[in-house]
Amino acid sequence: MAEDRAQLRAELRREVSRLCQRFTDEYWRTLDAENAYPAEFVRAMSDAAFLSVLIPEQYGGLGLGVTEASIILEEIHRSGGNAAACHAQMYIMGTLLRHGSEHQKQTYLPSVASGEVRLQAFGVTEPNSGTDTTSLQTRAIRDGDHYVINGQKVFISRVQHSDLMLLLARTTPLDQVERKSDGLSVFLIDLREAPDEQFTAQPIETMMTHHSTTVFFDNLRIPASSLIGEEGKGFRYILDSMNAERILIAAECIGDGDWFIDRSTSYANERVVFNRPIGQNQGVAFPIARAYANIRAADLMRYRAAELFDNDEPCGAEANMAKMLAADASWEAANVAMQTHGGYGFAREYDIERKFRETRLYQVAPISTNLILSYISQHVLGLPRSF
Ligand SMILES: Cc1cc2nc3c(=O)[nH]c(=O)nc-3n(C[C@H](O)[C@H](O)[C@H](O)COP(=O)(O)OP(=O)(O)OC[C@H]3O[C@@H](n4cnc5c(N)ncnc54)[C@H](O)[C@@H]3O)c2cc1C
């Protein structure tokens, strides 16, 4: 059984890698320069069924786990690409599969699995609350068979390339709940039905191509059936998505890290200065070796967290640690690659600077390193709460 799983994962890795080879450095470099969405790549991933990895077979998906999903995203990054255009579907799935109704699953999952409907937007962050998620101000108020949504979200990615959005909004005011995490609810919103005057998305230009937007809800009416699970329990539900997201982002960082190491070792072997390959200097080789070791260590935590998630066991600590260790390791590897390449690291045609910009994001999003350290201090080590 374990052998079958290992074989399946190895085969999956090979297939994703094969698909990714069609999308060259030049493809990603051009998209980056034009701030364009990789529609062709996302279509190919969807057609190959990779994006439906977590959707159970009964709804037309591959019916695999977060471990397999993480392998897919890792391979995209390992190839020099970027999974940000299409990864949200995988982490949103945790909330939908574990807490969505049978009706919601039957309505959406088959068309998401086939690629006909895009589930790529995850609306949590707000300008006035930032990392302090439970202070978010977007309100959803029940009105007969509908909810009416008002508020603003920021940095919400892929809204303009998605048909559905998973939204976290407050249904009971903060001063009427016992705990700050109560009174928040999750909705699966069909953006295709949202009228322009009730819902708008304004692009935010960022350091790397990420298709983020500020979104405004102005009395947006959505059917009450959009609510996932019970009203007021959304924060608990969304933690499933957030843990999956941390594990999947960790895998993307591992993919980036290995890409940087590959490029660094090739360059350090080829580049000759002072009549010898620069990699012969331990001042060049050791930082690459250290970054490699840190990537491998982070990778172990990523697999441990994914295993716990797939077994439905608590994985908050491991998911957070995996994300932090992998983001640190990929950022270290990015800096090492820049240094190893000397001036050429800054030249766009080498792609180091693009991947360097891309992997820097993970120190901040989807959760910043400080907030992970705070989680470990408080929830794992029992240190006093700081906020
Ligand atoms: C490109 C991009 C794409 C994104 N996509 C999405 C998306 O699709 N959906 C979504 O919901 N969000 C998205 N985000 C938002 C992202 O999750 C947030 O930016 C991130 O969680 C940090 O929130 P903030 O920017 O408000 O920072 P803030 O909360 O304002 O924090 C600023 C800094 O202060 C630090 N800090 C704050 N409070 C403390 C404290 N108590 N102790 C120590 N340090 C602290 C933080 O660590 C951070 O470094 C995206 C962001 C980016 C940049």
The ligand as a Gaussian input file, in Angstrom:
#p B3LYP/6-31G(d) Opt

LIG

0 1
 C        1.156000      39.389000      -3.591000
 C        0.215000      39.143000      -2.460000
 C       -0.861000      38.290000      -2.650000
 C       -1.785000      38.076000      -1.619000
 N       -2.890000      37.303000      -1.862000
 C       -3.863000      37.238000      -0.910000
 C       -5.097000      36.562000      -1.174000
 O       -5.316000      36.010000      -2.271000
 N       -6.050000      36.539000      -0.211000
 C       -5.866000      37.148000       0.993000
 O       -6.778000      37.100000       1.824000
 N       -4.700000      37.801000       1.280000
 C       -3.714000      37.858000       0.362000
 N       -2.533000      38.531000       0.627000
 C       -2.404000      39.218000       1.902000
 C       -1.362000      38.613000       2.844000
 O       -1.870000      37.432000       3.393000
 C       -1.037000      39.694000       3.870000
 O       -0.334000      40.728000       3.208000
 C       -0.250000      39.170000       5.010000
 O       -1.034000      38.276000       5.763000
 C        0.226000      40.301000       5.926000
 O       -0.841000      41.188000       6.228000
 P       -0.614000      42.763000       6.060000
 O       -0.054000      42.983000       4.724000
 O       -1.850000      43.480000       6.405000
 O        0.508000      43.100000       7.122000
 P        0.318000      43.663000       8.590000
 O       -0.632000      42.818000       9.384000
 O        0.037000      45.114000       8.502000
 O        1.775000      43.456000       9.176000
 C        2.886000      44.249000       8.725000
 C        4.166000      43.690000       9.355000
 O        4.083000      43.808000      10.779000
 C        4.280000      42.549000      11.373000
 N        3.389000      42.418000      12.545000
 C        2.080000      42.791000      12.638000
 N        1.599000      42.524000      13.854000
 C        2.617000      41.950000      14.557000
 C        2.757000      41.448000      15.875000
 N        1.742000      41.451000      16.738000
 N        3.939000      40.938000      16.261000
 C        5.005000      40.936000      15.413000
 N        4.925000      41.393000      14.139000
 C        3.758000      41.898000      13.713000
 C        3.937000      41.498000      10.321000
 O        4.658000      40.320000      10.554000
 C        4.349000      42.214000       9.039000
 O        5.712000      41.948000       8.769000
 C       -1.586000      38.702000      -0.371000
 C       -0.479000      39.545000      -0.171000
 C        0.405000      39.765000      -1.194000
 C        1.554000      40.712000      -0.960000

